[in-house]
Amino acid sequence: MTKALPGINTQQFAAKTISKDQPALLFRKTVFMCILFIALEQHPDYPVIICANRDEFHQRPTQNMHWWSQQNILAGKDLQAGGSWLGLNSEGCFSALTNFRRPESFAQSKRSRGDLVVRALQDDAIKTQQYLSQASHQYNDFNLVFGPLTNLQAFDSVNKKVLKLEPGFHSVCNGALDDIWPKMALGIKTLEELITSKEIDMTELFAVMTNRELAQTQYLPVTGISAELESLLSSIFIVSPDYGTRSTALILQSKQGGIKVYERNYSQEGDVLNQNNFAIDASTKT
């Protein structure tokens, strides 16, 4: 059985990880994150399976996943900055963002990265690529997965690199696209066992995303934050009074083209608050 660490004292961690002449806001702005696991063409009935967690401070105001009527987007909404962290549009295009954890490079004056998710759902993949190549420097470091579910790409703003996601299992977290952190390896291994050995069970997929197992100290990544905080962030599912996993999204596209979306939202204690289910019919996509 795994055990959650006690709550984050933001002032304490800020003091440990940034210099005394920098505001605690820097810590708060650089730590929020997500993790995605993506399985492409690994199941006979569902060629696209995406499992994603959003981790964030509990006090940050958020709206659960819903249809944004004017933009024709299905996504959660960050009510503080106005963007999102993950979403789809009615044509079957997907976008999700993770922050690239480099506290030393953070600039408070840069644009909100959540805007990139919304922009990618409104533009086609070519326009998104062009925008990223021209404007990624306007944002703090990030990874962005985007494009039609049948042709996903990933952009790393630190290395200015675009990769096409080939058939197989992929994970994107808060480092370079080819990094493998312990929780990424754990999630991929578990997902691979589930997807390739049996029919899809949504309960088991949610169980993958609520795993609280912490990485051993010697395997923790080094990203410029304290070892204590690295440990807290090393589990797939994070629980603490101030910061943790706020939601899980599961996205499955069938071989007929229909898309099912399942979202769960969590309390500060890690308990399920609600679940929202959505469907995008194959006939609505172009």
GIQUI-V689370 format. One record per helix or strand of 3 or more residues. SS is the DSSP state (H for helix, E for strand). FROM is the first residue (numbers start at 0). TO is the last residue. If there is no record, write none. Layout:
ss: {SS	SS}
from: {FROM	FROM}
to: {TO	TO}
//
This chain:
ss: {H	H	E	E	E	E	E	E	H	H	H	E	E	E	E	H	H	H	H	E	E	E	H}
from: {9	23	32	47	61	72	85	92	102	113	124	141	152	160	167	181	201	216	226	242	258	271	281}
to: {16	30	39	56	67	77	88	98	104	121	137	147	155	163	171	196	208	218	231	252	265	279	283}
//
